[in-house]
């Protein structure tokens, strides 16, 4: 008798979103990861399996500015990612919210990336 692997609700949501989008070099996938304290983002070329731009170490520095809430820190992180994407000559992306709702910090991150100059 074969074991059947149980997939959790979070994993199902993530797969449902990922099956609909794909990132290319011209239009990479903007993947978001939200921890309890910080929010991170990276631009991924799924065709070549390559991360083009990421913002991880900088995200912690942006969040630790005095007076910033988690939501404001997410907005600033999104803007910083957009600036790094501009340097890499990336203007258009596909947004991948992962297993998170498009609400709160994830929405704030996306708004910051849009304000920084990314189109999605």
N, C-alpha and C positions, 0 to 999 in steps of 0.2 A: 504494500500500500504506500503510495507516494504521499509525501507531506505537502500540504497546501499552505503556501505563504500568505499570511494575512497582510493586506495593505491598509494602512491607516487612512483616515479622512484627509489629513493634511497632504499625504503623498498622492492621493487621488486627485485633489484639487490642483496640485502642482503639475501632474501629468496631463490633466485636462487642458490647462493653460498652455503647456509646452507643446502639445500636439498640434496646436493651431498656428504657432509662430516659428520662424527660423531666421537666423541672422546670417547675413552675407558680409563680405568685406566692404561693399558699398553702403549697406544698411545693416549694421550689426545689431545684435540683441542686447538691450540694456537690462541686465539682470539685477534684481534687488535682493539683498539679504538684510533682515531686520533682527537684531538681537535685543535683549532687554534694555541695553544701555545705548547702543550705537546703531547706525544704519550704514550699509556699505553698498557700493554699486560697481559693476564692471561691464564693459562692452565686449561682446563675444562674437567671433566669427565662427558659426557652427559648421560651415562648409570645410574649413581647414582645421577646426578644433583648436582655435587660438584665442587667447585673451588679448585684445588690442589695447585697452585702457582700463585701469582700475583705480579705485580710490579707497584705500584701506588705512594706511598709516596716517594719511592726512585727515581722515574722518574723525579719528580720536582727538586730534588737535583742534579741529573745528568745533567739536562737541564740548570741549573743555573750556571754551571761551566763557568768561564770566557773564552771567545773566541770560544765557541761552537755554531755553527749554529743549526738550527732545525734538519737538516739532520744528522749532526754529533752527536747531542744529541740522536736522534732516534737510531743510530748505537750503542752508548754506552748503551742505555736502553735495547736493544736487547741482548747485551753481558751480562748485569747484570741479565736479566731474565734467560738466559741460565745457569749462575752460580747457581742461586737459584734452577733451575730444576735439576742440577747435585746433589745438596745437598739432593733433594727429590728422587734421583735415577731414574730420567726420562731422557732417551736418545733420544727417537724418538717421534715426534709429527706430527699432521696434521695441516697445516697452514690454518687459516680462515681469509681472508682479509676483510670480511664483505662486506660493500657496496663501499669500496674504490678500486681504481685501484692499481694494483701491480706496483707502480711507485713512485719515490720520497722518501718520508719519510717512507712509508710502506715497500718499497723494502729495504731501508737502515736498518730498524728495523729487517727484515728477514735476511739480510746479517750478521748483528751483532749477531743474535741468532745462525746462522750457525757457525760463527767463534767461538762463545762461546762453541760449542760442540753439539748443537741439530741437529738431522737429520730429514729432511722432504723434 
